[in-house]
Amino acid sequence: MARDKEKDDLLFNCSQKHEVDYVAGLYNDSDGVRKLLKEKCASNIIYHSTHKKVYELINKELGYVIPE
């Protein structure tokens, strides 16, 4: 699945399950990404982060390429 690049500048909403599922679904290891997102949401690391920043964090933490 390709990412919706129009969302890149929008804030990622940790309280919306569909947002977590959407981002996790962009990666082959969706369970691993979902776990990382939940951890970072719980610790407020990605609070007020854009979708682009979330993709960059996934790249930094897990080494996964940012989806096209």
C-alpha positions, 0 to 999 in steps of 0.5 A: 500500500502506498502512503497518502502523501497529503497526510505528511504534514498533518499531525499523527493522532495517537488516540485514533486506532485507524491512524496507527493501523494505517501507518503500521499497514504500510510496512511488511512488519506491521505488528512491529511498527504497531508496537513501536507506535504504541510505545512512542504514543504512550511516552508522548515521543510522537505527540504533536508529530507529523506523519512525516516525522513518524515515518522518519522515526520508524526509519531511525528506530527500525531501519525501515524505508519510508514508504512511497 
